[in-house]
Amino acid sequence: MKARVFVTLKSGVLDPQGAAIGSALDGMGFDGVTGVRQGKVFEIEMADASRDEAAEQLDAMCKRLLANTVIEDYSVELD
């Protein structure tokens, strides 16, 4: 089973890296960009497991390692 985990900063948490990217895009002539937030994507391949077991394991992975749940949100997609 394949999964994608998306980790992003919670709204209200400052994102200096996103601001730097936004500034660079503006400097390159991309005028319509009004804001940028950066994040992380993890692609994880898992051994055969039920969808529910995989979702439970991925949730534990996020809480223990992949995301800092104090300042980051995460979402999971299972294929």
Distance bins in CASP14 RR format, pairs under 12 A and 6 or more apart:
PFRMAT RR
TARGET T0000
AUTHOR 0000-0000-0000
RMODE 2
METHOD distances of the structure
MODEL  1
1 43 0 0 0 0 0 1 0 0 0 0 0
1 44 0 0 0 0 1 0 0 0 0 0 0
1 45 1 0 0 1 0 0 0 0 0 0 0
1 46 1 0 1 0 0 0 0 0 0 0 0
1 47 1 0 0 1 0 0 0 0 0 0 0
1 48 1 0 0 1 0 0 0 0 0 0 0
1 49 1 0 0 1 0 0 0 0 0 0 0
1 50 0 0 0 0 1 0 0 0 0 0 0
1 51 1 0 0 1 0 0 0 0 0 0 0
1 52 0 0 0 0 0 1 0 0 0 0 0
1 53 0 0 0 0 1 0 0 0 0 0 0
1 54 1 0 1 0 0 0 0 0 0 0 0
1 55 0 0 0 0 1 0 0 0 0 0 0
1 57 0 0 0 0 0 1 0 0 0 0 0
1 58 0 0 0 0 1 0 0 0 0 0 0
1 76 0 0 0 0 0 1 0 0 0 0 0
1 77 0 0 0 0 0 1 0 0 0 0 0
1 78 1 0 0 1 0 0 0 0 0 0 0
1 79 1 0 0 1 0 0 0 0 0 0 0
2 42 0 0 0 0 0 1 0 0 0 0 0
2 43 1 0 0 1 0 0 0 0 0 0 0
2 44 1 0 0 1 0 0 0 0 0 0 0
2 45 1 0 1 0 0 0 0 0 0 0 0
2 46 1 0 0 1 0 0 0 0 0 0 0
2 47 0 0 0 0 0 1 0 0 0 0 0
2 48 0 0 0 0 0 1 0 0 0 0 0
2 49 0 0 0 0 0 1 0 0 0 0 0
2 51 0 0 0 0 0 1 0 0 0 0 0
2 54 0 0 0 0 1 0 0 0 0 0 0
2 58 0 0 0 0 0 1 0 0 0 0 0
2 76 0 0 0 0 0 1 0 0 0 0 0
2 77 0 0 0 0 1 0 0 0 0 0 0
2 78 1 0 0 1 0 0 0 0 0 0 0
2 79 1 0 1 0 0 0 0 0 0 0 0
3 41 0 0 0 0 0 1 0 0 0 0 0
3 42 0 0 0 0 1 0 0 0 0 0 0
3 43 1 0 0 1 0 0 0 0 0 0 0
3 44 1 0 1 0 0 0 0 0 0 0 0
3 45 1 0 0 1 0 0 0 0 0 0 0
3 46 1 0 0 1 0 0 0 0 0 0 0
3 47 0 0 0 0 0 1 0 0 0 0 0
3 49 0 0 0 0 0 1 0 0 0 0 0
3 51 0 0 0 0 0 1 0 0 0 0 0
3 53 0 0 0 0 0 1 0 0 0 0 0
3 54 1 0 0 1 0 0 0 0 0 0 0
3 55 0 0 0 0 1 0 0 0 0 0 0
3 56 0 0 0 0 0 1 0 0 0 0 0
3 57 0 0 0 0 1 0 0 0 0 0 0
3 58 1 0 1 0 0 0 0 0 0 0 0
3 59 0 0 0 0 0 1 0 0 0 0 0
3 61 0 0 0 0 1 0 0 0 0 0 0
3 62 0 0 0 0 0 1 0 0 0 0 0
3 66 0 0 0 0 0 1 0 0 0 0 0
3 74 0 0 0 0 0 1 0 0 0 0 0
3 75 0 0 0 0 0 1 0 0 0 0 0
3 76 1 0 1 0 0 0 0 0 0 0 0
3 77 1 0 0 1 0 0 0 0 0 0 0
3 78 1 0 1 0 0 0 0 0 0 0 0
3 79 1 0 0 1 0 0 0 0 0 0 0
4 40 0 0 0 0 0 1 0 0 0 0 0
4 41 1 0 0 1 0 0 0 0 0 0 0
4 42 1 0 0 1 0 0 0 0 0 0 0
4 43 1 0 1 0 0 0 0 0 0 0 0
4 44 1 0 0 1 0 0 0 0 0 0 0
4 45 0 0 0 0 0 1 0 0 0 0 0
4 46 0 0 0 0 0 1 0 0 0 0 0
4 58 0 0 0 0 1 0 0 0 0 0 0
4 62 0 0 0 0 0 1 0 0 0 0 0
4 66 0 0 0 0 0 1 0 0 0 0 0
4 74 0 0 0 0 0 1 0 0 0 0 0
4 75 0 0 0 0 1 0 0 0 0 0 0
4 76 1 0 0 1 0 0 0 0 0 0 0
4 77 1 0 1 0 0 0 0 0 0 0 0
4 78 0 0 0 0 1 0 0 0 0 0 0
4 79 1 0 0 1 0 0 0 0 0 0 0
5 39 0 0 0 0 0 1 0 0 0 0 0
5 40 0 0 0 0 1 0 0 0 0 0 0
5 41 1 0 0 1 0 0 0 0 0 0 0
5 42 1 0 1 0 0 0 0 0 0 0 0
5 43 0 0 0 0 1 0 0 0 0 0 0
5 44 1 0 0 1 0 0 0 0 0 0 0
5 46 0 0 0 0 0 1 0 0 0 0 0
5 54 0 0 0 0 0 1 0 0 0 0 0
5 55 0 0 0 0 0 1 0 0 0 0 0
5 57 0 0 0 0 0 1 0 0 0 0 0
5 58 1 0 0 1 0 0 0 0 0 0 0
5 59 0 0 0 0 1 0 0 0 0 0 0
5 60 0 0 0 0 0 1 0 0 0 0 0
5 61 1 0 0 1 0 0 0 0 0 0 0
5 62 1 0 0 1 0 0 0 0 0 0 0
5 63 0 0 0 0 0 1 0 0 0 0 0
5 65 0 0 0 0 0 1 0 0 0 0 0
5 66 1 0 1 0 0 0 0 0 0 0 0
5 67 1 0 0 1 0 0 0 0 0 0 0
5 72 0 0 0 0 0 1 0 0 0 0 0
5 73 0 0 0 0 0 1 0 0 0 0 0
5 74 1 0 1 0 0 0 0 0 0 0 0
5 75 1 0 0 1 0 0 0 0 0 0 0
5 76 1 0 1 0 0 0 0 0 0 0 0
5 77 0 0 0 0 1 0 0 0 0 0 0
5 78 0 0 0 0 0 1 0 0 0 0 0
6 37 0 0 0 0 0 1 0 0 0 0 0
6 38 0 0 0 0 0 1 0 0 0 0 0
6 39 1 0 0 1 0 0 0 0 0 0 0
6 40 1 0 0 1 0 0 0 0 0 0 0
6 41 1 0 1 0 0 0 0 0 0 0 0
6 42 0 0 0 0 1 0 0 0 0 0 0
6 43 0 0 0 0 0 1 0 0 0 0 0
6 44 0 0 0 0 0 1 0 0 0 0 0
6 58 0 0 0 0 0 1 0 0 0 0 0
6 62 0 0 0 0 1 0 0 0 0 0 0
6 66 0 0 0 0 0 1 0 0 0 0 0
6 67 0 0 0 0 1 0 0 0 0 0 0
6 72 0 0 0 0 0 1 0 0 0 0 0
6 73 0 0 0 0 1 0 0 0 0 0 0
6 74 1 0 0 1 0 0 0 0 0 0 0
6 75 1 0 1 0 0 0 0 0 0 0 0
6 76 1 0 0 1 0 0 0 0 0 0 0
6 77 1 0 0 1 0 0 0 0 0 0 0
7 37 0 0 0 0 0 1 0 0 0 0 0
7 38 0 0 0 0 0 1 0 0 0 0 0
7 39 1 0 0 1 0 0 0 0 0 0 0
7 40 1 0 1 0 0 0 0 0 0 0 0
7 41 1 0 0 1 0 0 0 0 0 0 0
7 42 1 0 0 1 0 0 0 0 0 0 0
7 58 0 0 0 0 0 1 0 0 0 0 0
7 61 0 0 0 0 0 1 0 0 0 0 0
7 62 1 0 0 1 0 0 0 0 0 0 0
7 63 0 0 0 0 0 1 0 0 0 0 0
7 65 0 0 0 0 0 1 0 0 0 0 0
7 66 1 0 0 1 0 0 0 0 0 0 0
7 67 1 0 1 0 0 0 0 0 0 0 0
7 68 0 0 0 0 1 0 0 0 0 0 0
7 69 0 0 0 0 1 0 0 0 0 0 0
7 71 0 0 0 0 0 1 0 0 0 0 0
7 72 1 0 1 0 0 0 0 0 0 0 0
7 73 1 0 0 1 0 0 0 0 0 0 0
7 74 1 0 1 0 0 0 0 0 0 0 0
7 75 0 0 0 0 1 0 0 0 0 0 0
7 76 0 0 0 0 0 1 0 0 0 0 0
8 15 0 0 0 0 1 0 0 0 0 0 0
8 17 0 0 0 0 0 1 0 0 0 0 0
8 18 0 0 0 0 0 1 0 0 0 0 0
8 36 0 0 0 0 0 1 0 0 0 0 0
8 37 1 0 0 1 0 0 0 0 0 0 0
8 38 0 0 0 0 1 0 0 0 0 0 0
8 39 1 0 1 0 0 0 0 0 0 0 0
8 40 1 0 0 1 0 0 0 0 0 0 0
8 41 0 0 0 0 1 0 0 0 0 0 0
8 62 0 0 0 0 0 1 0 0 0 0 0
8 66 0 0 0 0 0 1 0 0 0 0 0
8 67 0 0 0 0 1 0 0 0 0 0 0
8 68 0 0 0 0 0 1 0 0 0 0 0
8 69 0 0 0 0 0 1 0 0 0 0 0
8 71 0 0 0 0 0 1 0 0 0 0 0
8 72 1 0 0 1 0 0 0 0 0 0 0
8 73 1 0 1 0 0 0 0 0 0 0 0
8 74 1 0 0 1 0 0 0 0 0 0 0
8 75 0 0 0 0 1 0 0 0 0 0 0
9 15 1 0 1 0 0 0 0 0 0 0 0
9 16 0 0 0 0 0 1 0 0 0 0 0
9 17 0 0 0 0 1 0 0 0 0 0 0
9 18 0 0 0 0 1 0 0 0 0 0 0
9 19 0 0 0 0 0 1 0 0 0 0 0
9 36 0 0 0 0 0 1 0 0 0 0 0
9 37 1 0 0 1 0 0 0 0 0 0 0
9 38 1 0 0 1 0 0 0 0 0 0 0
9 39 1 0 0 1 0 0 0 0 0 0 0
9 40 0 0 0 0 1 0 0 0 0 0 0
9 67 0 0 0 0 0 1 0 0 0 0 0
9 68 0 0 0 0 1 0 0 0 0 0 0
9 69 0 0 0 0 0 1 0 0 0 0 0
9 70 0 0 0 0 0 1 0 0 0 0 0
9 71 1 0 0 1 0 0 0 0 0 0 0
9 72 1 0 1 0 0 0 0 0 0 0 0
9 73 1 0 0 1 0 0 0 0 0 0 0
9 74 0 0 0 0 0 1 0 0 0 0 0
10 37 0 0 0 0 0 1 0 0 0 0 0
10 39 0 0 0 0 0 1 0 0 0 0 0
10 67 0 0 0 0 0 1 0 0 0 0 0
10 68 0 0 0 0 1 0 0 0 0 0 0
10 69 0 0 0 0 1 0 0 0 0 0 0
10 70 0 0 0 0 1 0 0 0 0 0 0
10 71 1 0 1 0 0 0 0 0 0 0 0
10 72 1 0 0 1 0 0 0 0 0 0 0
10 73 1 0 1 0 0 0 0 0 0 0 0
10 74 0 0 0 0 0 1 0 0 0 0 0
11 37 0 0 0 0 1 0 0 0 0 0 0
11 71 0 0 0 0 0 1 0 0 0 0 0
11 72 0 0 0 0 0 1 0 0 0 0 0
11 73 0 0 0 0 1 0 0 0 0 0 0
12 37 0 0 0 0 0 1 0 0 0 0 0
12 71 0 0 0 0 1 0 0 0 0 0 0
12 72 0 0 0 0 0 1 0 0 0 0 0
12 73 0 0 0 0 0 1 0 0 0 0 0
13 37 0 0 0 0 1 0 0 0 0 0 0
13 38 0 0 0 0 0 1 0 0 0 0 0
13 39 0 0 0 0 0 1 0 0 0 0 0
13 68 0 0 0 0 1 0 0 0 0 0 0
13 69 0 0 0 0 0 1 0 0 0 0 0
13 70 0 0 0 0 1 0 0 0 0 0 0
13 71 1 0 1 0 0 0 0 0 0 0 0
13 72 1 0 0 1 0 0 0 0 0 0 0
13 73 0 0 0 0 1 0 0 0 0 0 0
14 20 0 0 0 0 0 1 0 0 0 0 0
14 37 0 0 0 0 0 1 0 0 0 0 0
14 38 0 0 0 0 0 1 0 0 0 0 0
14 71 0 0 0 0 1 0 0 0 0 0 0
15 21 0 0 0 0 1 0 0 0 0 0 0
15 22 0 0 0 0 0 1 0 0 0 0 0
15 35 0 0 0 0 1 0 0 0 0 0 0
15 36 1 0 0 1 0 0 0 0 0 0 0
15 37 1 0 1 0 0 0 0 0 0 0 0
15 38 1 0 0 1 0 0 0 0 0 0 0
15 39 0 0 0 0 1 0 0 0 0 0 0
15 71 0 0 0 0 0 1 0 0 0 0 0
15 72 0 0 0 0 0 1 0 0 0 0 0
16 22 0 0 0 0 0 1 0 0 0 0 0
16 23 0 0 0 0 0 1 0 0 0 0 0
16 36 0 0 0 0 0 1 0 0 0 0 0
16 37 0 0 0 0 0 1 0 0 0 0 0
16 38 0 0 0 0 1 0 0 0 0 0 0
17 23 0 0 0 0 0 1 0 0 0 0 0
17 24 0 0 0 0 0 1 0 0 0 0 0
17 36 0 0 0 0 1 0 0 0 0 0 0
17 37 0 0 0 0 1 0 0 0 0 0 0
17 38 1 0 1 0 0 0 0 0 0 0 0
17 39 0 0 0 0 1 0 0 0 0 0 0
17 40 0 0 0 0 0 1 0 0 0 0 0
18 24 0 0 0 0 1 0 0 0 0 0 0
18 25 0 0 0 0 1 0 0 0 0 0 0
18 26 0 0 0 0 0 1 0 0 0 0 0
18 33 0 0 0 0 0 1 0 0 0 0 0
18 35 1 0 0 1 0 0 0 0 0 0 0
18 36 1 0 1 0 0 0 0 0 0 0 0
18 37 1 0 0 1 0 0 0 0 0 0 0
18 38 1 0 1 0 0 0 0 0 0 0 0
18 39 0 0 0 0 1 0 0 0 0 0 0
19 25 0 0 0 0 0 1 0 0 0 0 0
19 26 0 0 0 0 0 1 0 0 0 0 0
19 33 0 0 0 0 0 1 0 0 0 0 0
19 34 0 0 0 0 0 1 0 0 0 0 0
19 35 0 0 0 0 1 0 0 0 0 0 0
19 36 1 0 0 1 0 0 0 0 0 0 0
19 37 0 0 0 0 1 0 0 0 0 0 0
19 38 0 0 0 0 1 0 0 0 0 0 0
20 26 0 0 0 0 0 1 0 0 0 0 0
20 27 0 0 0 0 0 1 0 0 0 0 0
20 35 0 0 0 0 0 1 0 0 0 0 0
20 36 0 0 0 0 1 0 0 0 0 0 0
20 37 0 0 0 0 0 1 0 0 0 0 0
20 38 0 0 0 0 1 0 0 0 0 0 0
21 27 0 0 0 0 0 1 0 0 0 0 0
21 28 0 0 0 0 0 1 0 0 0 0 0
21 30 0 0 0 0 0 1 0 0 0 0 0
21 33 0 0 0 0 1 0 0 0 0 0 0
21 35 0 0 0 0 1 0 0 0 0 0 0
21 36 1 0 1 0 0 0 0 0 0 0 0
21 37 0 0 0 0 1 0 0 0 0 0 0
21 38 1 0 0 1 0 0 0 0 0 0 0
21 39 0 0 0 0 0 1 0 0 0 0 0
22 28 0 0 0 0 1 0 0 0 0 0 0
22 29 0 0 0 0 0 1 0 0 0 0 0
22 30 0 0 0 0 1 0 0 0 0 0 0
22 31 0 0 0 0 0 1 0 0 0 0 0
22 32 0 0 0 0 0 1 0 0 0 0 0
22 33 1 0 1 0 0 0 0 0 0 0 0
22 34 0 0 0 0 1 0 0 0 0 0 0
22 35 1 0 0 1 0 0 0 0 0 0 0
22 36 1 0 1 0 0 0 0 0 0 0 0
22 37 0 0 0 0 1 0 0 0 0 0 0
22 38 0 0 0 0 1 0 0 0 0 0 0
23 29 0 0 0 0 0 1 0 0 0 0 0
23 30 0 0 0 0 0 1 0 0 0 0 0
23 33 0 0 0 0 1 0 0 0 0 0 0
23 35 0 0 0 0 1 0 0 0 0 0 0
23 36 0 0 0 0 1 0 0 0 0 0 0
24 30 0 0 0 0 1 0 0 0 0 0 0
24 33 0 0 0 0 1 0 0 0 0 0 0
24 36 0 0 0 0 1 0 0 0 0 0 0
24 38 0 0 0 0 0 1 0 0 0 0 0
25 31 0 0 0 0 1 0 0 0 0 0 0
25 32 0 0 0 0 1 0 0 0 0 0 0
25 33 1 0 1 0 0 0 0 0 0 0 0
25 34 0 0 0 0 0 1 0 0 0 0 0
25 35 0 0 0 0 1 0 0 0 0 0 0
25 36 1 0 0 1 0 0 0 0 0 0 0
26 32 0 0 0 0 1 0 0 0 0 0 0
26 33 1 0 0 1 0 0 0 0 0 0 0
26 34 0 0 0 0 1 0 0 0 0 0 0
26 35 0 0 0 0 1 0 0 0 0 0 0
26 36 0 0 0 0 1 0 0 0 0 0 0
27 33 0 0 0 0 1 0 0 0 0 0 0
30 36 0 0 0 0 0 1 0 0 0 0 0
37 72 0 0 0 0 0 1 0 0 0 0 0
37 73 0 0 0 0 0 1 0 0 0 0 0
38 72 0 0 0 0 0 1 0 0 0 0 0
39 66 0 0 0 0 0 1 0 0 0 0 0
39 67 0 0 0 0 0 1 0 0 0 0 0
39 68 0 0 0 0 0 1 0 0 0 0 0
39 71 0 0 0 0 0 1 0 0 0 0 0
39 72 0 0 0 0 1 0 0 0 0 0 0
39 73 0 0 0 0 0 1 0 0 0 0 0
39 74 0 0 0 0 0 1 0 0 0 0 0
39 75 0 0 0 0 0 1 0 0 0 0 0
40 62 0 0 0 0 0 1 0 0 0 0 0
40 65 0 0 0 0 0 1 0 0 0 0 0
40 66 1 0 0 1 0 0 0 0 0 0 0
40 67 0 0 0 0 1 0 0 0 0 0 0
40 68 0 0 0 0 0 1 0 0 0 0 0
40 72 0 0 0 0 1 0 0 0 0 0 0
40 73 0 0 0 0 0 1 0 0 0 0 0
40 74 0 0 0 0 1 0 0 0 0 0 0
40 75 0 0 0 0 0 1 0 0 0 0 0
41 66 0 0 0 0 0 1 0 0 0 0 0
41 67 0 0 0 0 0 1 0 0 0 0 0
41 74 0 0 0 0 0 1 0 0 0 0 0
41 75 0 0 0 0 0 1 0 0 0 0 0
41 76 0 0 0 0 0 1 0 0 0 0 0
41 77 0 0 0 0 1 0 0 0 0 0 0
42 58 0 0 0 0 1 0 0 0 0 0 0
42 61 0 0 0 0 1 0 0 0 0 0 0
42 62 0 0 0 0 1 0 0 0 0 0 0
42 65 0 0 0 0 1 0 0 0 0 0 0
42 66 1 0 1 0 0 0 0 0 0 0 0
42 67 0 0 0 0 1 0 0 0 0 0 0
42 74 0 0 0 0 1 0 0 0 0 0 0
42 75 0 0 0 0 0 1 0 0 0 0 0
42 76 0 0 0 0 1 0 0 0 0 0 0
42 77 0 0 0 0 0 1 0 0 0 0 0
43 58 0 0 0 0 0 1 0 0 0 0 0
43 66 0 0 0 0 0 1 0 0 0 0 0
43 76 0 0 0 0 0 1 0 0 0 0 0
43 77 0 0 0 0 1 0 0 0 0 0 0
43 78 0 0 0 0 0 1 0 0 0 0 0
43 79 0 0 0 0 1 0 0 0 0 0 0
44 54 0 0 0 0 1 0 0 0 0 0 0
44 55 0 0 0 0 0 1 0 0 0 0 0
44 57 0 0 0 0 1 0 0 0 0 0 0
44 58 1 0 0 1 0 0 0 0 0 0 0
44 61 1 0 0 1 0 0 0 0 0 0 0
44 62 0 0 0 0 0 1 0 0 0 0 0
44 65 0 0 0 0 0 1 0 0 0 0 0
44 66 0 0 0 0 1 0 0 0 0 0 0
44 76 0 0 0 0 1 0 0 0 0 0 0
44 77 0 0 0 0 0 1 0 0 0 0 0
44 78 0 0 0 0 1 0 0 0 0 0 0
44 79 0 0 0 0 0 1 0 0 0 0 0
45 54 0 0 0 0 0 1 0 0 0 0 0
45 58 0 0 0 0 0 1 0 0 0 0 0
45 78 0 0 0 0 0 1 0 0 0 0 0
45 79 0 0 0 0 1 0 0 0 0 0 0
46 53 0 0 0 0 1 0 0 0 0 0 0
46 54 1 0 1 0 0 0 0 0 0 0 0
46 55 0 0 0 0 0 1 0 0 0 0 0
46 56 0 0 0 0 0 1 0 0 0 0 0
46 57 1 0 0 1 0 0 0 0 0 0 0
46 58 1 0 0 1 0 0 0 0 0 0 0
46 61 0 0 0 0 1 0 0 0 0 0 0
46 76 0 0 0 0 0 1 0 0 0 0 0
46 78 0 0 0 0 1 0 0 0 0 0 0
46 79 0 0 0 0 0 1 0 0 0 0 0
47 53 0 0 0 0 0 1 0 0 0 0 0
47 54 0 0 0 0 1 0 0 0 0 0 0
47 57 0 0 0 0 0 1 0 0 0 0 0
48 54 0 0 0 0 1 0 0 0 0 0 0
49 55 0 0 0 0 1 0 0 0 0 0 0
49 56 0 0 0 0 1 0 0 0 0 0 0
49 57 1 0 0 1 0 0 0 0 0 0 0
49 58 0 0 0 0 0 1 0 0 0 0 0
49 78 0 0 0 0 0 1 0 0 0 0 0
50 56 0 0 0 0 1 0 0 0 0 0 0
50 57 0 0 0 0 0 1 0 0 0 0 0
50 78 0 0 0 0 0 1 0 0 0 0 0
51 57 0 0 0 0 0 1 0 0 0 0 0
51 58 0 0 0 0 0 1 0 0 0 0 0
51 76 0 0 0 0 0 1 0 0 0 0 0
51 77 0 0 0 0 0 1 0 0 0 0 0
51 78 1 0 0 1 0 0 0 0 0 0 0
51 79 0 0 0 0 0 1 0 0 0 0 0
52 58 0 0 0 0 0 1 0 0 0 0 0
52 59 0 0 0 0 0 1 0 0 0 0 0
52 78 0 0 0 0 0 1 0 0 0 0 0
53 59 0 0 0 0 0 1 0 0 0 0 0
53 60 0 0 0 0 0 1 0 0 0 0 0
53 78 0 0 0 0 0 1 0 0 0 0 0
54 60 0 0 0 0 0 1 0 0 0 0 0
54 61 0 0 0 0 0 1 0 0 0 0 0
54 76 0 0 0 0 1 0 0 0 0 0 0
54 77 0 0 0 0 0 1 0 0 0 0 0
54 78 1 0 0 1 0 0 0 0 0 0 0
54 79 0 0 0 0 0 1 0 0 0 0 0
55 61 0 0 0 0 0 1 0 0 0 0 0
55 62 0 0 0 0 0 1 0 0 0 0 0
55 75 0 0 0 0 0 1 0 0 0 0 0
55 76 1 0 0 1 0 0 0 0 0 0 0
55 77 0 0 0 0 0 1 0 0 0 0 0
55 78 1 0 0 1 0 0 0 0 0 0 0
56 62 0 0 0 0 0 1 0 0 0 0 0
56 63 0 0 0 0 0 1 0 0 0 0 0
56 76 0 0 0 0 0 1 0 0 0 0 0
56 78 0 0 0 0 0 1 0 0 0 0 0
57 63 0 0 0 0 0 1 0 0 0 0 0
57 64 0 0 0 0 0 1 0 0 0 0 0
57 65 0 0 0 0 0 1 0 0 0 0 0
57 66 0 0 0 0 0 1 0 0 0 0 0
57 76 0 0 0 0 0 1 0 0 0 0 0
57 78 0 0 0 0 0 1 0 0 0 0 0
58 64 0 0 0 0 0 1 0 0 0 0 0
58 65 0 0 0 0 0 1 0 0 0 0 0
58 66 0 0 0 0 1 0 0 0 0 0 0
58 67 0 0 0 0 0 1 0 0 0 0 0
58 74 0 0 0 0 1 0 0 0 0 0 0
58 75 0 0 0 0 0 1 0 0 0 0 0
58 76 1 0 1 0 0 0 0 0 0 0 0
58 77 0 0 0 0 1 0 0 0 0 0 0
58 78 1 0 0 1 0 0 0 0 0 0 0
59 65 0 0 0 0 0 1 0 0 0 0 0
59 66 0 0 0 0 0 1 0 0 0 0 0
59 67 0 0 0 0 0 1 0 0 0 0 0
59 69 0 0 0 0 0 1 0 0 0 0 0
59 74 0 0 0 0 1 0 0 0 0 0 0
59 75 0 0 0 0 0 1 0 0 0 0 0
59 76 1 0 0 1 0 0 0 0 0 0 0
59 78 0 0 0 0 0 1 0 0 0 0 0
60 66 0 0 0 0 1 0 0 0 0 0 0
60 67 0 0 0 0 0 1 0 0 0 0 0
60 69 0 0 0 0 0 1 0 0 0 0 0
60 74 0 0 0 0 0 1 0 0 0 0 0
60 76 0 0 0 0 0 1 0 0 0 0 0
61 67 0 0 0 0 1 0 0 0 0 0 0
61 69 0 0 0 0 0 1 0 0 0 0 0
61 74 0 0 0 0 1 0 0 0 0 0 0
61 76 0 0 0 0 1 0 0 0 0 0 0
62 68 0 0 0 0 1 0 0 0 0 0 0
62 69 1 0 0 1 0 0 0 0 0 0 0
62 72 0 0 0 0 1 0 0 0 0 0 0
62 73 0 0 0 0 1 0 0 0 0 0 0
62 74 1 0 1 0 0 0 0 0 0 0 0
62 75 0 0 0 0 1 0 0 0 0 0 0
62 76 1 0 0 1 0 0 0 0 0 0 0
63 69 1 0 0 1 0 0 0 0 0 0 0
63 70 0 0 0 0 0 1 0 0 0 0 0
63 72 0 0 0 0 0 1 0 0 0 0 0
63 73 0 0 0 0 0 1 0 0 0 0 0
63 74 0 0 0 0 1 0 0 0 0 0 0
63 76 0 0 0 0 0 1 0 0 0 0 0
64 74 0 0 0 0 0 1 0 0 0 0 0
65 72 0 0 0 0 0 1 0 0 0 0 0
65 74 0 0 0 0 0 1 0 0 0 0 0
66 72 0 0 0 0 1 0 0 0 0 0 0
66 73 0 0 0 0 0 1 0 0 0 0 0
66 74 1 0 0 1 0 0 0 0 0 0 0
66 75 0 0 0 0 0 1 0 0 0 0 0
66 76 0 0 0 0 1 0 0 0 0 0 0
67 73 1 0 0 1 0 0 0 0 0 0 0
67 74 1 0 1 0 0 0 0 0 0 0 0
67 75 0 0 0 0 1 0 0 0 0 0 0
67 76 0 0 0 0 0 1 0 0 0 0 0
68 74 0 0 0 0 1 0 0 0 0 0 0
END
